[in-house]
Amino acid sequence: MSVIHAPGRRRGEGLVGRSVLERAGVRLVAAAGAPSLTVRAFLASRLLVLLAGVGGVLTVTKRTSAAAVTQAMHQLGQVGYVLAGSVDRFDSSYYLSIANHGFGRFSTGRVAFFPVYPLLIRALSLGTRSGVVAGVVISAGSFLAALVFLHRLTELELGRRAADATVLLVAFAPLSFFFTAVYTESLFLLLSVASVLAARRERWMLAGMLVVLGTLTRPTGVLLAVPLVIMRFRTRPRVQRRVDPQLGWALIPIATLTAYMMLLRAEGYPWLAPFRAQAKWARATVGPIGGIVDGIKYAVRGVGAIANGSAIYHPTLYGPFTASAENVLLCLVLLLAGALLVLCLRRLPLAYGAYAAVTLAVCLSSPRGANPLGSLDRFVLTIFPLWMAAGAWVAKHRLERVAVAVGSILLIFYTVQFSSWSFIA
């Protein structure tokens, strides 16, 4: 089934063989003003993730301990365990544990995860009686809404064709299975895009409240203050009172993060506990330049090791690739992100490029041991201005079908690895 409109066709043509579920989804979200392509991209990509996840559980040797698999089966049942292959792995256990038991002691590392997503799981699981089901509902709903708002925002800035391409790129991104896993990616993407869209329409109070939620969802959420402040300075009247209440809404994330740090301190956690807890994952703050230098250095070593006969694909609990190959791959991700950042600064207003640049810099500032760029491929999933720039480039060169085909193949590969307990990002 194609999810791309051929040039010149009206929306809705060429959709022979759509399922009843897809037709219902199209009607439901179209009623809310979403383009049908967005709905079809969501449904097609999630079906791909579901099938690949099931395939990974059924056909690939489990690489985690028998105890972990047994516990998951006990919680979900045998059928539930198979169906949840692409959603309940690795960091999911932290969110589910926080939802059930709170942060606990500092030594557990749970305090490194921010509270909004686990609180939503806790609230919804009271009705579903399953934290995993609650997490999937939150993630899937957030992802669909995020795609709708991303399409609207990109269409405002770059036009309809670029918006279509951007949605397709995000939906079929190689690691987009995270958007429906029990992870924060989809919720944070939704809050990020919706807040900037609200600011773009000068709805400053709404933008500020959305950024407050984003700040309490992920450590980089406070950086959403950057585009809001820039957009406010560019839109406010030249004759302006000294006290600008709208600018206050743009700056509220900083106050929110400060208040949250003080609350944790009052509860007995160390000052800056969420950031200090990153040491549990062998991360050390050195700044973006140090992170880039280390990433390139280890990538060069990786190229040398591969040239000398080192393996590339070697799936274990720690990932599908050898350390050498992983460092090379992540360096390529860094180079691609850098190229998209340049394109973003050229094609989009300053607020978008500034947000992408500062977020990328923060993500590069805490390298992890011998894998300096670890998780960079997952971090860039939510830096939406980079995807908008990529969508504009793909649309300009009419490469939508190629992008979806390549993305789908890689998405299947990574989902199978993740569901078979091979750590991704």
Long-range contacts (C-beta under 8 A, 24 or more apart in sequence): 1-40, 1-44, 2-401, 3-37, 3-40, 3-41, 3-44, 3-168, 3-404, 4-37, 4-164, 4-168, 4-400, 4-401, 4-404, 5-37, 5-164, 7-398, 11-35, 11-36, 11-37, 12-36, 15-40, 29-144, 29-148, 32-148, 33-148, 34-147, 34-148, 34-151, 35-151, 35-163, 35-164, 37-164, 37-167, 37-168, 38-144, 38-147, 38-148, 38-151, 38-167, 39-144, 41-147, 41-167, 41-168, 41-171, 41-172, 42-143, 42-144, 42-147, 42-171, 44-171, 45-171, 45-172, 45-176, 45-408, 45-411, 46-140, 46-180, 48-172, 48-408, 48-411, 48-412, 48-415, 49-86, 49-176, 49-177, 49-180, 49-411, 49-415, 50-83, 50-86, 52-86, 52-177, 52-411, 52-412, 52-415, 52-416, 52-419, 53-83, 53-84, 53-85, 53-86, 53-87, 53-177, 53-415, 53-416, 53-418, 53-419, 54-82, 54-83, 54-85, 54-419, 55-416, 55-419, 56-85, 56-86, 56-415, 56-416, 56-417, 56-418, 56-419, 56-420, 57-81, 57-82, 57-85, 57-419, 57-420, 58-82, 59-416, 59-420, 60-416, 60-417, 60-419, 60-420, 61-420, 62-420, 62-421, 63-315, 63-316, 63-317, 63-420, 63-421, 63-422, 64-317, 64-421, 68-421, 69-421, 75-130, 75-132, 76-130, 76-132, 80-132, 84-132, 84-136, 85-419, 85-420, 86-177, 86-180, 86-181, 86-415, 86-418, 86-419, 87-132, 87-135, 87-136, 87-139, 87-180, 87-181, 87-182, 88-132, 88-135, 88-181, 88-182, 89-181, 89-418, 89-419, 89-421, 90-423, 91-183, 92-132, 92-135, 92-181, 92-182, 92-183, 95-121, 95-135, 95-182, 95-183, 95-184, 96-121, 96-131, 96-132, 96-135, 96-182, 99-125, 99-131, 99-134, 100-131, 103-269, 106-269, 106-270, 106-273, 106-277, 109-277, 109-280, 109-281, 110-277, 111-264, 111-269, 111-273, 111-274, 111-277, 112-274, 112-275, 112-277, 112-278, 112-280, 112-281, 113-184, 113-274, 114-184, 114-216, 114-217, 114-218, 114-219, 114-221, 114-260, 114-274, 115-216, 116-187, 116-213, 116-216, 116-217, 117-184, 117-187, 117-217, 120-187, 121-182, 131-182, 132-182, 135-181, 135-182, 136-180, 136-181, 136-182, 138-186, 138-187, 139-179, 139-180, 139-181, 139-182, 139-183, 139-185, 139-186, 139-187, 140-180, 140-186, 142-179, 142-186, 142-187, 142-189, 142-190, 143-179, 143-180, 143-186, 143-189, 143-190, 145-190, 145-194, 146-179, 146-186, 146-189, 146-190, 146-193, 146-194, 147-171, 149-190, 149-193, 149-194, 149-197, 150-189, 150-193, 150-384, 150-387, 150-388, 152-197, 153-193, 153-196, 153-197, 153-200, 153-388, 154-388, 154-391, 156-197, 156-200, 157-348, 157-349, 157-352, 157-388, 158-347, 158-348, 158-388, 158-391, 158-392, 158-395, 159-395, 161-395, 162-388, 162-391, 162-392, 162-395, 162-396, 163-391, 164-391, 164-395, 164-400, 165-390, 165-391, 165-392, 165-394, 165-395, 165-400, 165-403, 166-387, 166-388, 166-390, 166-391, 166-392, 167-391, 168-391, 168-400, 168-403, 168-404, 168-407, 169-387, 169-390, 169-391, 169-394, 169-403, 169-407, 170-381, 170-384, 170-387, 172-403, 172-404, 172-407, 172-408, 172-411, 173-381, 173-387, 173-407, 173-411, 174-377, 174-407, 174-410, 174-411, 174-413, 174-414, 175-377, 175-378, 175-381, 175-411, 175-414, 175-424, 175-425, 176-381, 176-407, 176-411, 177-411, 177-414, 177-415, 177-418, 178-378, 178-381, 178-425, 179-381, 181-418, 184-217, 184-218, 185-378, 185-381, 185-382, 187-217, 188-214, 188-217, 188-218, 188-221, 188-382, 189-381, 189-382, 189-384, 191-217, 191-221, 191-224, 192-221, 192-224, 192-382, 192-384, 193-384, 195-224, 195-228, 196-224, 196-227, 196-228, 196-231, 196-351, 196-352, 196-355, 196-384, 199-227, 199-228, 199-231, 199-232, 199-250, 200-231, 202-235, 202-246, 204-228, 204-232, 204-246, 204-249, 204-250, 205-249, 207-249, 207-250, 208-248, 208-249, 208-250, 208-252, 208-253, 209-249, 211-252, 211-253, 212-252, 212-253, 212-256, 214-253, 215-253, 215-256, 215-257, 215-260, 216-256, 216-260, 218-382, 219-274, 219-275, 220-359, 220-362, 220-363, 221-253, 221-257, 222-253, 222-254, 222-256, 222-257, 223-355, 223-358, 223-359, 223-362, 224-253, 224-355, 225-250, 225-251, 225-252, 225-253, 225-254, 226-351, 226-354, 226-355, 226-358, 227-351, 227-352, 227-354, 227-355, 228-351, 230-350, 230-351, 230-354, 231-349, 231-351, 234-349, 234-350, 234-351, 278-366, 281-368, 282-368, 282-369, 283-366, 283-367, 283-368, 284-366, 284-367, 285-365, 285-366, 286-365, 286-366, 286-367, 287-365, 288-360, 288-361, 288-362, 288-364, 288-365, 290-365, 290-367, 291-364, 291-365, 291-366, 291-367, 291-372, 291-373, 292-334, 292-364, 294-367, 294-372, 295-327, 295-330, 295-331, 295-334, 295-364, 295-367, 295-372, 295-373, 295-376, 296-331, 297-372, 298-327, 298-331, 298-370, 298-371, 298-372, 298-373, 299-327, 299-328, 299-330, 299-331, 301-327, 302-326, 302-327, 302-328, 302-331, 303-328, 315-417, 315-420, 315-422, 316-422, 317-421, 317-422, 317-423, 318-422, 318-423, 319-417, 319-422, 319-423, 319-424, 320-413, 320-414, 320-417, 320-422, 320-424, 323-370, 323-371, 326-371, 327-370, 327-371, 327-372, 327-373, 329-377, 330-371, 330-373, 330-374, 330-376, 330-377, 331-373, 333-373, 333-376, 333-377, 333-380, 334-364, 334-373, 334-376, 337-376, 337-380, 337-383, 337-386, 340-386, 340-389, 340-390, 341-386, 341-389, 343-389, 343-390, 343-392, 343-393, 344-385, 344-386, 344-388, 344-389, 347-389, 347-392, 348-385, 348-388, 348-389, 352-385, 352-388, 353-385, 355-383, 355-385, 356-383, 356-385, 356-386, 359-383, 360-386, 374-425, 375-425, 377-425, 378-424, 378-425, 379-425
